[in-house]
């Protein structure tokens, strides 16, 4: 098992807040041991749902995606959860896809719905992602 804090990104749009809250409640004990990054409006939801502090970046519309992409690029994110519904804004959709592409390039596991989030958490809890996370932490130390 990993013996250092894991850096998580927790995001949700307004269409999936109920699912997001339930997910946060379910894994509150794990999230307490993690360093959580999010965007401004979602940070309030995390505080309300599980009473945990999170590092709040700009909102998604104001550059939060760009900030998150930079953190992924510099190996500062270990897992990313983004509960999203219908993307009704073409600009946001393009930005979100850039975030997911950055995750793919940098081997950061991510989930965009509750089913993949549960699979990702299951793999994390079983230690299946430990090697991936250890490699990322070693890269952090180099930079």
C-alpha positions as protocol buffer text, in pm:
chain_id: "A"
residue {
  index: 1
  type: UNK
  ca { x: 0 y: 0 z: 0 }
}
residue {
  index: 2
  type: UNK
  ca { x: 110 y: 358 z: -64 }
}
residue {
  index: 3
  type: UNK
  ca { x: 261 y: 528 z: 242 }
}
residue {
  index: 4
  type: UNK
  ca { x: 244 y: 887 z: 117 }
}
residue {
  index: 5
  type: UNK
  ca { x: -46 y: 1120 z: 37 }
}
residue {
  index: 6
  type: UNK
  ca { x: -222 y: 1064 z: -292 }
}
residue {
  index: 7
  type: UNK
  ca { x: -313 y: 1368 z: -501 }
}
residue {
  index: 8
  type: UNK
  ca { x: -673 y: 1346 z: -623 }
}
residue {
  index: 9
  type: UNK
  ca { x: -881 y: 1569 z: -844 }
}
residue {
  index: 10
  type: UNK
  ca { x: -1253 y: 1567 z: -765 }
}
residue {
  index: 11
  type: UNK
  ca { x: -1483 y: 1746 z: -1008 }
}
residue {
  index: 12
  type: UNK
  ca { x: -1850 y: 1749 z: -1091 }
}
residue {
  index: 13
  type: UNK
  ca { x: -2082 y: 1952 z: -1303 }
}
residue {
  index: 14
  type: UNK
  ca { x: -2429 y: 2057 z: -1185 }
}
residue {
  index: 15
  type: UNK
  ca { x: -2592 y: 1760 z: -1359 }
}
residue {
  index: 16
  type: UNK
  ca { x: -2411 y: 1503 z: -1143 }
}
residue {
  index: 17
  type: UNK
  ca { x: -2385 y: 1668 z: -799 }
}
residue {
  index: 18
  type: UNK
  ca { x: -2602 y: 1408 z: -623 }
}
residue {
  index: 19
  type: UNK
  ca { x: -2389 y: 1121 z: -755 }
}
residue {
  index: 20
  type: UNK
  ca { x: -2075 y: 1318 z: -670 }
}
residue {
  index: 21
  type: UNK
  ca { x: -2189 y: 1373 z: -309 }
}
residue {
  index: 22
  type: UNK
  ca { x: -2270 y: 1004 z: -262 }
}
residue {
  index: 23
  type: UNK
  ca { x: -1931 y: 907 z: -406 }
}
residue {
  index: 24
  type: UNK
  ca { x: -1756 y: 1148 z: -167 }
}
residue {
  index: 25
  type: UNK
  ca { x: -1949 y: 1010 z: 131 }
}
residue {
  index: 26
  type: UNK
  ca { x: -1872 y: 652 z: 32 }
}
residue {
  index: 27
  type: UNK
  ca { x: -1497 y: 714 z: 15 }
}
residue {
  index: 28
  type: UNK
  ca { x: -1463 y: 982 z: 282 }
}
residue {
  index: 29
  type: UNK
  ca { x: -1222 y: 771 z: 489 }
}
residue {
  index: 30
  type: UNK
  ca { x: -987 y: 737 z: 193 }
}
residue {
  index: 31
  type: UNK
  ca { x: -1020 y: 1099 z: 86 }
}
residue {
  index: 32
  type: UNK
  ca { x: -921 y: 1212 z: 436 }
}
residue {
  index: 33
  type: UNK
  ca { x: -573 y: 1071 z: 367 }
}
residue {
  index: 34
  type: UNK
  ca { x: -544 y: 1242 z: 27 }
}
residue {
  index: 35
  type: UNK
  ca { x: -456 y: 1584 z: -99 }
}
residue {
  index: 36
  type: UNK
  ca { x: -762 y: 1696 z: -296 }
}
residue {
  index: 37
  type: UNK
  ca { x: -764 y: 1944 z: -583 }
}
residue {
  index: 38
  type: UNK
  ca { x: -1084 y: 2082 z: -727 }
}
residue {
  index: 39
  type: UNK
  ca { x: -1237 y: 2401 z: -864 }
}
residue {
  index: 40
  type: UNK
  ca { x: -1411 y: 2676 z: -667 }
}
residue {
  index: 41
  type: UNK
  ca { x: -1780 y: 2577 z: -682 }
}
residue {
  index: 42
  type: UNK
  ca { x: -1703 y: 2207 z: -627 }
}
residue {
  index: 43
  type: UNK
  ca { x: -1485 y: 2283 z: -324 }
}
residue {
  index: 44
  type: UNK
  ca { x: -1798 y: 2402 z: -141 }
}
residue {
  index: 45
  type: UNK
  ca { x: -1974 y: 2076 z: -226 }
}
residue {
  index: 46
  type: UNK
  ca { x: -1683 y: 1872 z: -90 }
}
residue {
  index: 47
  type: UNK
  ca { x: -1689 y: 2072 z: 232 }
}
residue {
  index: 48
  type: UNK
  ca { x: -2067 y: 2028 z: 263 }
}
residue {
  index: 49
  type: UNK
  ca { x: -2071 y: 1657 z: 174 }
}
residue {
  index: 50
  type: UNK
  ca { x: -1772 y: 1528 z: 372 }
}
residue {
  index: 51
  type: UNK
  ca { x: -1634 y: 1825 z: 564 }
}
residue {
  index: 52
  type: UNK
  ca { x: -1288 y: 1806 z: 405 }
}
residue {
  index: 53
  type: UNK
  ca { x: -1066 y: 2084 z: 285 }
}
residue {
  index: 54
  type: UNK
  ca { x: -967 y: 2085 z: -80 }
}
residue {
  index: 55
  type: UNK
  ca { x: -731 y: 2304 z: -278 }
}
residue {
  index: 56
  type: UNK
  ca { x: -962 y: 2514 z: -491 }
}
residue {
  index: 57
  type: UNK
  ca { x: -842 y: 2628 z: -830 }
}
residue {
  index: 58
  type: UNK
  ca { x: -1025 y: 2866 z: -1064 }
}
residue {
  index: 59
  type: UNK
  ca { x: -1371 y: 2761 z: -1181 }
}
residue {
  index: 60
  type: UNK
  ca { x: -1386 y: 2545 z: -1493 }
}
residue {
  index: 61
  type: UNK
  ca { x: -1496 y: 2841 z: -1702 }
}
residue {
  index: 62
  type: UNK
  ca { x: -1224 y: 3073 z: -1570 }
}
residue {
  index: 63
  type: UNK
  ca { x: -918 y: 2858 z: -1633 }
}
residue {
  index: 64
  type: UNK
  ca { x: -951 y: 2575 z: -1382 }
}
residue {
  index: 65
  type: UNK
  ca { x: -911 y: 2314 z: -1655 }
}
residue {
  index: 66
  type: UNK
  ca { x: -586 y: 2477 z: -1768 }
}
residue {
  index: 67
  type: UNK
  ca { x: -456 y: 2475 z: -1409 }
}
residue {
  index: 68
  type: UNK
  ca { x: -550 y: 2108 z: -1372 }
}
residue {
  index: 69
  type: UNK
  ca { x: -383 y: 2019 z: -1702 }
}
residue {
  index: 70
  type: UNK
  ca { x: -62 y: 2180 z: -1577 }
}
residue {
  index: 71
  type: UNK
  ca { x: -78 y: 1979 z: -1255 }
}
residue {
  index: 72
  type: UNK
  ca { x: -133 y: 1657 z: -1453 }
}
residue {
  index: 73
  type: UNK
  ca { x: 152 y: 1744 z: -1687 }
}
residue {
  index: 74
  type: UNK
  ca { x: 391 y: 1801 z: -1393 }
}
residue {
  index: 75
  type: UNK
  ca { x: 293 y: 1471 z: -1226 }
}
residue {
  index: 76
  type: UNK
  ca { x: 104 y: 1641 z: -944 }
}
residue {
  index: 77
  type: UNK
  ca { x: -215 y: 1434 z: -993 }
}
residue {
  index: 78
  type: UNK
  ca { x: -247 y: 1062 z: -921 }
}
residue {
  index: 79
  type: UNK
  ca { x: -619 y: 1005 z: -988 }
}
residue {
  index: 80
  type: UNK
  ca { x: -886 y: 1222 z: -1146 }
}
residue {
  index: 81
  type: UNK
  ca { x: -1263 y: 1192 z: -1103 }
}
residue {
  index: 82
  type: UNK
  ca { x: -1486 y: 1417 z: -1314 }
}
residue {
  index: 83
  type: UNK
  ca { x: -1857 y: 1344 z: -1286 }
}
residue {
  index: 84
  type: UNK
  ca { x: -2010 y: 1513 z: -1585 }
}
residue {
  index: 85
  type: UNK
  ca { x: -2342 y: 1510 z: -1757 }
}
residue {
  index: 86
  type: UNK
  ca { x: -2447 y: 1673 z: -2077 }
}
residue {
  index: 87
  type: UNK
  ca { x: -2178 y: 1908 z: -2202 }
}
residue {
  index: 88
  type: UNK
  ca { x: -2380 y: 2197 z: -2345 }
}
residue {
  index: 89
  type: UNK
  ca { x: -2090 y: 2432 z: -2401 }
}
residue {
  index: 90
  type: UNK
  ca { x: -1860 y: 2351 z: -2693 }
}
residue {
  index: 91
  type: UNK
  ca { x: -1568 y: 2546 z: -2544 }
}
residue {
  index: 92
  type: UNK
  ca { x: -1593 y: 2359 z: -2212 }
}
residue {
  index: 93
  type: UNK
  ca { x: -1617 y: 2028 z: -2398 }
}
residue {
  index: 94
  type: UNK
  ca { x: -1295 y: 2102 z: -2587 }
}
residue {
  index: 95
  type: UNK
  ca { x: -1118 y: 2204 z: -2265 }
}
residue {
  index: 96
  type: UNK
  ca { x: -1237 y: 1891 z: -2085 }
}
residue {
  index: 97
  type: UNK
  ca { x: -1120 y: 1673 z: -2372 }
}
residue {
  index: 98
  type: UNK
  ca { x: -779 y: 1841 z: -2353 }
}
residue {
  index: 99
  type: UNK
  ca { x: -767 y: 1754 z: -1982 }
}
residue {
  index: 100
  type: UNK
  ca { x: -847 y: 1388 z: -2057 }
}
residue {
  index: 101
  type: UNK
  ca { x: -588 y: 1380 z: -2335 }
}
residue {
  index: 102
  type: UNK
  ca { x: -328 y: 1519 z: -2093 }
}
residue {
  index: 103
  type: UNK
  ca { x: -423 y: 1242 z: -1848 }
}
residue {
  index: 104
  type: UNK
  ca { x: -387 y: 981 z: -2122 }
}
residue {
  index: 105
  type: UNK
  ca { x: -44 y: 1110 z: -2228 }
}
residue {
  index: 106
  type: UNK
  ca { x: 79 y: 1119 z: -1867 }
}
residue {
  index: 107
  type: UNK
  ca { x: -77 y: 786 z: -1759 }
}
residue {
  index: 108
  type: UNK
  ca { x: -309 y: 943 z: -1502 }
}
residue {
  index: 109
  type: UNK
  ca { x: -616 y: 725 z: -1447 }
}
residue {
  index: 110
  type: UNK
  ca { x: -945 y: 912 z: -1468 }
}
residue {
  index: 111
  type: UNK
  ca { x: -1316 y: 844 z: -1445 }
}
residue {
  index: 112
  type: UNK
  ca { x: -1600 y: 1045 z: -1592 }
}
residue {
  index: 113
  type: UNK
  ca { x: -1897 y: 855 z: -1450 }
}
residue {
  index: 114
  type: UNK
  ca { x: -1989 y: 658 z: -1139 }
}
residue {
  index: 115
  type: UNK
  ca { x: -1926 y: 316 z: -1297 }
}
residue {
  index: 116
  type: UNK
  ca { x: -1567 y: 393 z: -1398 }
}
residue {
  index: 117
  type: UNK
  ca { x: -1511 y: 579 z: -1070 }
}
residue {
  index: 118
  type: UNK
  ca { x: -1606 y: 267 z: -872 }
}
residue {
  index: 119
  type: UNK
  ca { x: -1376 y: 52 z: -1085 }
}
residue {
  index: 120
  type: UNK
  ca { x: -1091 y: 299 z: -1041 }
}
residue {
  index: 121
  type: UNK
  ca { x: -1141 y: 316 z: -662 }
}
residue {
  index: 122
  type: UNK
  ca { x: -1157 y: -64 z: -644 }
}
residue {
  index: 123
  type: UNK
  ca { x: -826 y: -93 z: -830 }
}
residue {
  index: 124
  type: UNK
  ca { x: -673 y: 176 z: -607 }
}
residue {
  index: 125
  type: UNK
  ca { x: -788 y: 6 z: -286 }
}
residue {
  index: 126
  type: UNK
  ca { x: -654 y: -330 z: -403 }
}
residue {
  index: 127
  type: UNK
  ca { x: -313 y: -177 z: -473 }
}
residue {
  index: 128
  type: UNK
  ca { x: -335 y: -227 z: -849 }
}
residue {
  index: 129
  type: UNK
  ca { x: -231 y: 135 z: -913 }
}
residue {
  index: 130
  type: UNK
  ca { x: 54 y: 150 z: -662 }
}
residue {
  index: 131
  type: UNK
  ca { x: 335 y: 112 z: -914 }
}
residue {
  index: 132
  type: UNK
  ca { x: 186 y: 379 z: -1141 }
}
residue {
  index: 133
  type: UNK
  ca { x: 157 y: 620 z: -848 }
}
residue {
  index: 134
  type: UNK
  ca { x: 508 y: 545 z: -718 }
}
residue {
  index: 135
  type: UNK
  ca { x: 656 y: 624 z: -1060 }
}
residue {
  index: 136
  type: UNK
  ca { x: 471 y: 956 z: -1066 }
}
residue {
  index: 137
  type: UNK
  ca { x: 595 y: 1045 z: -717 }
}
residue {
  index: 138
  type: UNK
  ca { x: 955 y: 971 z: -819 }
}
residue {
  index: 139
  type: UNK
  ca { x: 913 y: 1204 z: -1117 }
}
residue {
  index: 140
  type: UNK
  ca { x: 784 y: 1475 z: -881 }
}
residue {
  index: 141
  type: UNK
  ca { x: 1099 y: 1450 z: -674 }
}
residue {
  index: 142
  type: UNK
  ca { x: 1315 y: 1503 z: -984 }
}
residue {
  index: 143
  type: UNK
  ca { x: 1134 y: 1823 z: -1088 }
}
